[in-house]
Amino acid sequence: MYIEACPFEKFTIEKQGSILRRISKLENALNLTQNVFSLPSFLISISYFCTCITLLAVILFIKMEVSSYMHFEFVSLLFNSSCGLVAIIWEVGNVPIEAENFKKAFRRKFHQKLLCENKVGEVLIETHPIDTSDFVLSGCNIIHFHRNSILALAGTILTYTVLLLSKN
């Protein structure tokens, strides 16, 4: 990480300003990405989810009526759509994790710099220049992409499986 590699002696006001300018550019890029990919990511996620549920129903209810090749094809499609959904959530869910790691590294370096320059007996009260809220990409502000959403989706698909099996 860029901040971790910088010694705290060189973590000057100019360096902090440079980092904060980069953060501003990154936040602008993330906001533009959110604006462009909000609807497509929502539609792709919903289509993967619906495909998973549909293929699960087909696999569970049309066991004897199709050949083993078709059954294998349905299982492969289910695996493909599940992996696609998990991949989207995993990668996009990495944004808040990296942002939090960056904030921690910046604060740690900022505190090291303050402790290095602080005189004995003085109380130094500074606000953190990087106290912004976490940025989370979302699909139309309906689905917020966190990595823990993978478990929620797995639970939902498992619940639908149990419901489909109980109807059978």
C-alpha positions as CSV (number, residue, x, y, z in Angstrom):
1,M,0.0,0.0,0.0
2,Y,1.2,3.5,-0.9
3,I,0.7,5.0,2.6
4,E,2.3,2.0,4.4
5,A,5.5,2.4,2.3
6,C,5.8,6.1,3.2
7,P,7.9,6.7,6.4
8,F,6.0,8.8,8.9
9,E,8.8,11.4,8.8
10,K,7.9,12.1,5.1
11,F,4.2,12.1,5.8
12,T,4.1,15.8,5.6
13,I,1.2,18.2,5.0
14,E,2.0,18.2,1.3
15,K,2.0,14.4,1.1
16,Q,-1.3,14.3,3.0
17,G,-2.8,16.9,0.7
18,S,-1.6,14.8,-2.3
19,I,-3.2,11.7,-0.9
20,L,-6.5,13.6,-0.2
21,R,-6.5,14.9,-3.8
22,R,-6.1,11.4,-5.0
23,I,-8.9,10.3,-2.8
24,S,-11.1,13.0,-4.2
25,K,-10.4,11.8,-7.7
26,L,-11.0,8.2,-6.7
27,E,-14.4,9.1,-5.1
28,N,-15.4,11.0,-8.3
29,A,-14.5,7.9,-10.4
30,L,-16.4,5.7,-8.0
31,N,-19.5,8.0,-8.2
32,L,-19.3,7.9,-12.0
33,T,-19.0,4.2,-12.0
34,Q,-22.0,3.9,-9.7
35,N,-24.0,6.2,-12.0
36,V,-23.1,4.2,-15.1
37,F,-23.3,0.6,-13.7
38,S,-26.1,0.9,-11.2
39,L,-28.9,-0.3,-13.5
40,P,-26.8,-2.9,-15.4
41,S,-25.4,-4.4,-12.2
42,F,-28.9,-4.6,-10.8
43,L,-30.3,-6.3,-13.9
44,I,-27.3,-8.7,-14.2
45,S,-27.6,-9.7,-10.5
46,I,-31.4,-10.2,-10.8
47,S,-31.0,-12.3,-14.0
48,Y,-28.3,-14.5,-12.4
49,F,-30.5,-14.9,-9.3
50,C,-33.6,-15.8,-11.3
51,T,-31.6,-18.2,-13.4
52,C,-30.3,-19.9,-10.3
53,I,-33.9,-20.3,-8.9
54,T,-35.3,-21.4,-12.2
55,L,-32.6,-24.0,-12.9
56,L,-32.9,-25.3,-9.4
57,A,-36.6,-25.8,-9.9
58,V,-35.9,-27.5,-13.2
59,I,-33.3,-29.8,-11.7
60,L,-35.5,-30.8,-8.8
61,F,-38.8,-31.3,-10.7
62,I,-37.8,-32.7,-14.1
63,K,-35.4,-35.4,-12.9
64,M,-36.8,-38.4,-14.9
65,E,-38.2,-36.6,-17.9
66,V,-34.8,-35.4,-19.3
67,S,-31.7,-37.3,-20.4
68,S,-28.6,-37.3,-18.3
69,Y,-26.9,-35.0,-20.8
70,M,-29.7,-32.4,-20.3
71,H,-29.5,-32.8,-16.5
72,F,-25.8,-32.2,-16.7
73,E,-26.4,-29.1,-18.8
74,F,-28.9,-27.7,-16.3
75,V,-26.4,-28.4,-13.4
76,S,-23.6,-26.7,-15.4
77,L,-25.8,-23.7,-16.1
78,L,-26.8,-23.5,-12.4
79,F,-23.1,-23.6,-11.5
80,N,-22.3,-20.9,-14.1
81,S,-25.0,-18.5,-13.0
82,S,-24.1,-19.1,-9.3
83,C,-20.4,-18.4,-9.9
84,G,-21.3,-15.3,-11.9
85,L,-23.4,-13.9,-9.1
86,V,-20.8,-14.7,-6.5
87,A,-18.0,-13.2,-8.7
88,I,-20.0,-9.9,-9.1
89,I,-20.7,-9.6,-5.4
90,W,-17.1,-10.6,-4.4
91,E,-15.3,-8.1,-6.6
92,V,-17.7,-5.2,-6.1
93,G,-17.9,-5.9,-2.4
94,N,-14.1,-5.4,-2.2
95,V,-14.5,-1.6,-2.6
96,P,-15.7,-0.9,1.0
97,I,-13.1,-3.3,2.4
98,E,-10.2,-1.6,0.5
99,A,-11.6,1.9,1.5
100,E,-11.6,0.9,5.2
101,N,-8.1,-0.5,4.9
102,F,-7.0,2.8,3.3
103,K,-8.6,4.8,6.1
104,K,-6.9,2.7,8.8
105,A,-3.5,3.1,7.1
106,F,-4.0,6.8,6.8
107,R,-5.0,7.2,10.4
108,R,-2.2,5.0,11.6
109,K,0.4,7.1,9.7
110,F,-1.3,10.3,10.7
111,H,-1.1,9.3,14.4
112,Q,2.5,8.2,14.1
113,K,3.3,11.6,12.6
114,L,1.4,13.4,15.4
115,L,3.1,11.4,18.1
116,C,6.5,12.0,16.5
117,E,6.0,15.8,16.5
118,N,4.1,16.2,19.8
119,K,5.9,17.9,22.6
120,V,5.8,16.3,26.1
121,G,3.0,17.7,28.2
122,E,1.0,19.2,25.3
123,V,-2.4,17.7,24.5
124,L,-2.9,17.7,20.7
125,I,-6.5,17.5,19.6
126,E,-6.8,17.0,15.8
127,T,-9.7,15.8,13.8
128,H,-9.1,13.1,11.2
129,P,-9.1,14.5,7.7
130,I,-10.4,11.2,6.4
131,D,-13.6,10.7,8.3
132,T,-15.9,10.0,5.3
133,S,-18.6,7.5,5.2
134,D,-18.0,4.1,3.5
135,F,-18.7,4.0,-0.2
136,V,-20.7,0.9,-1.3
137,L,-21.6,0.2,-4.9
138,S,-25.3,-0.6,-5.4
139,G,-27.6,-1.8,-8.0
140,C,-30.3,1.0,-8.3
141,N,-30.0,1.5,-4.5
142,I,-31.9,-1.8,-4.1
143,I,-29.0,-4.2,-3.9
144,H,-25.9,-3.0,-2.0
145,F,-22.9,-5.1,-2.9
146,H,-21.2,-6.3,0.3
147,R,-19.3,-9.6,0.5
148,N,-21.6,-10.8,3.2
149,S,-24.4,-10.6,0.7
150,I,-23.1,-13.9,-0.7
151,L,-24.3,-15.7,2.4
152,A,-27.6,-13.9,2.3
153,L,-28.1,-15.0,-1.3
154,A,-27.0,-18.6,-0.5
155,G,-29.5,-18.6,2.3
156,T,-32.3,-17.3,0.0
157,I,-31.5,-19.9,-2.6
158,L,-31.5,-22.6,0.1
159,T,-34.8,-21.4,1.4
160,Y,-36.3,-21.6,-2.1
161,T,-34.9,-25.1,-2.5
162,V,-36.6,-26.2,0.7
163,L,-39.8,-24.6,-0.3
164,L,-39.7,-26.2,-3.8
165,L,-39.0,-29.6,-2.2
166,S,-41.8,-29.2,0.3
167,K,-44.2,-28.6,-2.6
168,N,-43.1,-31.7,-4.3
